[in-house]
């Protein structure tokens, strides 16, 4: 996997965390140290989940080797499509969550980080079929998520929640593009 592809993958998978961090930042109004701690939580969890997915994918690789490119295409397409759908849907009144007391804030932060990283586990399954260096990719995803989630917390504090859906939309489009490229490459329709 090329460095550009790893960067695009990292940015795509960080989009959910960035969007969620903007929302948390708008509600909690964090200081810089609080934003850094939140970014670290998002980054660590986002780095671990693709490794878990990758390990699960490796366990199943022998059974699905002939269709692995279709699985990668399907998983990336589903995750990307879900991100696009969530970015473009109209929020319902139920989507507005009341502010939580800070004592529950840490648990809610971890739950949010896990929720936004589930797509990274699905992508990790796809990566197992590609024979990539998961360590490099996981570190890249974790660092990118740390930076974007920290930035998202600070942006949310200053600007509110307007930027989250845009980041999620772009991330979804990038994931669908990567899945399509993997499929076309394995079918021999393009060469990279």
N, C-alpha and C positions, 0 to 999 in steps of 0.2 A: 504494500500500500504506500503510495507516494506521500511525502510530507504535506502537500496541498490537500490531498484527500483526507488525511488524518486531521488536519486543521478544520476542514469543512465538517467532518463528522463530529469533532469536538464542539464546534460552534452550534451545530444542529441539536446535539443532545443537551447542550447547556441552555437552549432557548426556553425550555419549560422552567428550569430553575431561575433563569433571569426574570421571566414573567411572574413567577410566584414570589420572587424576592422583591420585585417592584410593589406588588400588593402588600406584602408584609411590611415593607418600608413605609408605605403610605399609612398603614394602620399603627405601627409601633414607633415610628419616628426615631430610628436608632442613631446612636452616636457612632463615630468611626470604629472604636473597638468592638461595639456590638455588631456592626455590619461585618467586620472582619471575622468575628466568631461565627456568625451565621453563614458567611461565605465558606468558611472552613468545613462546617457541617455539611453543607450542600456538596462541596468538592469531594470530601472523603466518601460520602455515600455514592455519589455519581461515579467515582473511580472504581468502587468495589463491585457495583452491580453488573457492569459488562463482563467482569472477570467471572462472576457466578454464571451468567448466561453462556459465556464462552466454554466454561467447564461442562455445563449441561450439553452444549452443542457437540463438544468433543466426544462425550459419552455416546451420543446418538449418531456420530458422523459415519460410521461404517454402514449403518442401516439406510442412510439417506443420501449417500454420496452421489448417486446418479441424478438426483433432483435438488441438490443443495443450492444451486443458483436460483431455482424457483422459490425455495424457502426463503433465501435472503431477500429476493425481490418482494415476496409477499409480506414478510415481516416489516421490512423498511417501508413498503407502501402503506401498510396498515398503520404503523406508528406515525408516518408523515401525514397520512390522511386524517388521522385523529387529531393531530396538532392543527392542521388547517381547519378542520371542522370546529374545534374549540376556539380558534382565533377568530373565526368569522361568524359564529352564532351570536344571536342577541342574548345578552345576559337576562336571566329571569330575576324576579325579586328575591327568590330563594338563594341566588348566588351571592348576595351581599351578606357576608358573615359579620356578626358583631365583633367588636374588639374584645380580645381575651385578656384577662389579667396576666401580668408578667410571670406569675408563679407557674402558670400552665404554658407559658410561651416556649420553653425549651422542648417540652414534649410535642407541642404543635409544630415546632420547627423541624424536629426529627421526622415526624409523620409527613410533613410537607416535602421534605427532602427525599424520603423514601418514595412517596407518591410520584414525584417528578422524575425519579430515576428508574422507574419500572421499564420505560421505553429503552433505556440503556441496557437492561438485561436482555430484552428481546433482540436488540442489535448485537449484543455479545454472542447470542446463539448464531446469528448470521456470520459473525466474524470467525467462528470456529471452523466454518466450511471454507474459509478463504486462506487458511494457513498463515495468518498474520502474527506479528509480535504483539501479543495482548498487553504485555507490560508497558511498552511504549505508548500504545493507544490509551490504556487506562490512566497512565500518568498525564497524558495530554488532555484527556477528558476531565480528569479531576482538577488540574490546574486551570483549565479554561472555565470550568464551572465555578471554581473558587473566585476567580477574577470577576466573572459576569454576575454571580450572585451577590458578591460584595458591592459591586457597582450598582446592581439592581436595587439593593437595599437603600443605598444613598440616593439614587435617582427617584425611587418611590417616596422617600422622605421629602424630596424637593418638588417632584412633579406629579405625584399621584400615580394612578394606574393606567394612564393612556398608552404607554409604550409597550406594555406586556403583550397584547395581542399581535402587534406588528412583529415582534421578535419570534413569537410562536409560529406565525404564518411563514416567515422566511425559513425557519428551522424545518418545518414540515415540507416545504418545497425542496429544500436541499436533500432531505432524507429520501424522498421519492425519486429525485434525480440520481442519487447514488444507487438505489435499488435497481433502477432502470439500466444504469450503466453496467452494473454487475451482470444482470441478465443478458444484455446485448453482447457483452464481452464473452461470456461463457457460451453463448449460442454462435459465436464467431461472426457476428454482424458488425462489430467494431473491434479495433485493436488499440490498446492504450500503452 
